[in-house]
Amino acid sequence: MIVRAGAEGFCTLLRMFPWAVEVILRAVPVMQNLDLKSLQVFDALLRECNVTRAAARMDMTQPAVSRVLVRLREAFQDPLFVPAGHGMEPTRRALDLAEPLRRSIEAFSQLMRPAECFEAKDFSGQFRIATSDYISFTLLPELLQELEKTAPDVGLQVLPLSPRENLRALRAGDIDLVIWNEATAPLNYYTQRLFTDELKTIVRQGHPRIDGSITLAQFCAEHHLTVDNRYGAIREAAEQMGGAAEQPQIMISVPYFLLAHMLVARTDMVGMMASLTARQLLPVLPLQILEPPVPVPSFAVSQVWHKKQHADPAHRWLRSVIAEVSKQFRNNLP
């Protein structure tokens, strides 16, 4: 999907140039004592058969090239060049090394070449993102509109949010990003805050006992619907609400945020839902959005990625697009 930097990029290079495997392995003992510059000098000497011209080709002094030649002879245990007229003549060993040397120089030069500028309009790969249905509902419509304009051939695969498994998949390179509302990420993972949201109490319009506001006594007396999440802000809010008074009676637990909104809108149950999502649903669902009877802290939505993906040009571009799209939600709370 994306050519990665570091060891994975090196493996990709070897797959692109299979002949380089043998060349590089044969050269390992030699290259312990030589750098790329020395090999480039060797190549210049093969091309020019003259120390002075090789020095000019490499923009080096003649004594500097002569010192490199001494190291090359020691490393390869061969004279490599012998005097001939006004220049030098390569030995059989030097001639045998000529083609593998040039291929190795090209392979290593490509490996060390800076990453090219990423062009989104020309990219046709796919990114895999793990997130919740709440975050998908909030973020994806705007993100897809932006991708249609700037990178029409980019594909997205959205996977269920399961933090422990998602982090392992990030480390393995099986997914590109996790977007969640956990407070922190472990070492070796990067986190960027995208926007904040807050939990509200929701009931249906026309509720027989609740109209416009809800007291703590009412909250605890009513039947509740909850989202079965073992992580993030919903869990923390439920724990806080449960510690404020007697435990509310949970009548149903569902796995999806958007299903919870629908069920609350059609029953007399009480729910706790993210403000951004609830407000987007107001035009289509008859909901009252109420302040919780006890203070509930706001929470942050962040994107998380592994350090292996940090410098990848395509990955950087995707993260920047997501961060830019998320700006509109930062000041969208009452």
VENVENKA-V656662 format. One record per residue. N is the residue number from 1. PHI is phi in whole degrees, -180 to 180 (NA if undefined). PSI is psi as a letter, one per 20 degrees, with the letter a starting at -180 (NA if undefined). Layout:
N|PHI|PSI / N|PHI|PSI
This chain:
1|NA|g / 2|-132|p / 3|-73|o / 4|-90|r / 5|-85|r / 6|71|b / 7|-61|h / 8|-66|h / 9|-64|h / 10|-65|g / 11|-64|h / 12|-62|g / 13|-62|g / 14|-68|h / 15|-67|h / 16|-72|h / 17|-125|m / 18|-60|h / 19|-64|h / 20|-69|h / 21|-58|g / 22|-65|g / 23|-62|g / 24|-69|g / 25|-63|h / 26|-65|h / 27|-88|i / 28|-55|g / 29|-60|h / 30|-68|g / 31|-74|i / 32|-62|h / 33|-111|j / 34|-131|q / 35|-110|r / 36|-62|h / 37|-61|h / 38|-65|h / 39|-67|h / 40|-67|h / 41|-64|g / 42|-56|g / 43|-63|g / 44|-63|h / 45|-65|h / 46|-64|h / 47|-77|h / 48|-99|h / 49|52|k / 50|-161|p / 51|-64|g / 52|-63|g / 53|-69|h / 54|-64|h / 55|-62|g / 56|-64|h / 57|-64|h / 58|-93|j / 59|57|l / 60|-127|r / 61|-83|q / 62|-62|g / 63|-60|h / 64|-65|g / 65|-65|h / 66|-62|h / 67|-67|h / 68|-65|h / 69|-62|h / 70|-61|g / 71|-65|h / 72|-64|g / 73|-63|g / 74|-67|g / 75|-68|g / 76|-93|i / 77|53|l / 78|-158|q / 79|-61|h / 80|68|g / 81|-137|p / 82|-125|q / 83|-59|q / 84|-157|o / 85|61|c / 86|-93|j / 87|-143|b / 88|-135|q / 89|-122|p / 90|-70|q / 91|-76|r / 92|-59|h / 93|-62|g / 94|-64|g / 95|-65|h / 96|-64|h / 97|-84|i / 98|-56|g / 99|-69|g / 100|-59|h / 101|-62|g / 102|-67|h / 103|-66|g / 104|-65|g / 105|-61|g / 106|-65|g / 107|-64|g / 108|-71|h / 109|-63|g / 110|-68|h / 111|-62|h / 112|-90|i / 113|-67|p / 114|-59|q / 115|-60|p / 116|-72|q / 117|-61|p / 118|-77|p / 119|-110|o / 120|-61|h / 121|-66|h / 122|-101|i / 123|-86|p / 124|-127|k / 125|-85|a / 126|-126|p / 127|-109|q / 128|-115|p / 129|-125|p / 130|-102|p / 131|-162|r / 132|-91|r / 133|-69|h / 134|-62|g / 135|-68|h / 136|-59|g / 137|-63|h / 138|-76|g / 139|-99|h / 140|-64|h / 141|-56|g / 142|-70|h / 143|-65|g / 144|-65|h / 145|-61|g / 146|-69|g / 147|-65|h / 148|-61|h / 149|-81|g / 150|-102|h / 151|-148|m / 152|-65|i / 153|-99|j / 154|-79|p / 155|-108|q / 156|-124|p / 157|-121|o / 158|-99|p / 159|-114|q / 160|-63|q / 161|-82|p / 162|-149|n / 163|-48|g / 164|-63|g / 165|-67|h / 166|-64|h / 167|-66|h / 168|-64|h / 169|-67|h / 170|-61|g / 171|-62|h / 172|-82|i / 173|81|j / 174|-80|h / 175|-132|r / 176|-100|h / 177|-144|q / 178|-119|p / 179|-117|o / 180|-144|a / 181|-122|k / 182|-72|q / 183|-73|h / 184|-141|r / 185|-124|q / 186|-67|r / 187|-59|q / 188|77|j / 189|-119|q / 190|-96|q / 191|-132|p / 192|-129|p / 193|-71|p / 194|-101|g / 195|-163|r / 196|-114|q / 197|-144|r / 198|-145|q / 199|-87|p / 200|-122|q / 201|-88|p / 202|-124|q / 203|-139|r / 204|-78|q / 205|-65|q / 206|81|j / 207|-60|p / 208|-67|i / 209|-125|i / 210|-128|p / 211|-147|o / 212|92|h / 213|-159|r / 214|-140|p / 215|-91|r / 216|-63|h / 217|-63|g / 218|-64|g / 219|-58|g / 220|-77|h / 221|-82|h / 222|-83|q / 223|-76|q / 224|-119|q / 225|-114|p / 226|-132|q / 227|-95|p / 228|-79|n / 229|-118|p / 230|-100|k / 231|-156|q / 232|79|a / 233|-67|h / 234|-61|g / 235|-61|g / 236|-64|h / 237|-66|g / 238|-63|g / 239|-64|g / 240|-67|g / 241|-65|h / 242|-68|h / 243|-81|i / 244|-81|h / 245|-163|a / 246|-62|q / 247|-64|p / 248|-63|q / 249|-85|o / 250|-85|o / 251|-89|h / 252|-152|q / 253|-121|p / 254|-123|q / 255|-88|i / 256|-126|p / 257|-64|g / 258|-69|h / 259|-63|h / 260|-61|g / 261|-59|g / 262|-62|g / 263|-69|g / 264|-63|h / 265|-66|i / 266|-115|j / 267|-136|a / 268|-99|j / 269|-79|r / 270|-109|q / 271|-134|r / 272|-117|o / 273|-135|q / 274|-67|p / 275|-62|g / 276|-61|g / 277|-69|g / 278|-58|g / 279|-71|h / 280|-67|h / 281|-88|i / 282|-55|g / 283|-65|i / 284|-116|i / 285|-125|p / 286|-80|n / 287|-116|q / 288|-101|p / 289|-107|o / 290|-120|q / 291|-72|p / 292|-60|q / 293|-71|i / 294|-129|q / 295|-61|p / 296|-126|p / 297|-62|q / 298|-71|r / 299|-135|q / 300|-105|q / 301|-104|p / 302|-132|q / 303|-103|q / 304|-129|p / 305|-147|r / 306|-85|q / 307|-62|h / 308|-64|h / 309|-96|i / 310|-61|g / 311|-95|i / 312|-65|p / 313|-59|g / 314|-66|h / 315|-66|g / 316|-60|g / 317|-63|g / 318|-59|g / 319|-62|h / 320|-67|h / 321|-65|g / 322|-62|g / 323|-64|h / 324|-68|g / 325|-62|h / 326|-72|i / 327|-58|h / 328|-67|i / 329|-90|i / 330|-70|h / 331|-116|k / 332|-103|j / 333|-103|q / 334|-68|NA
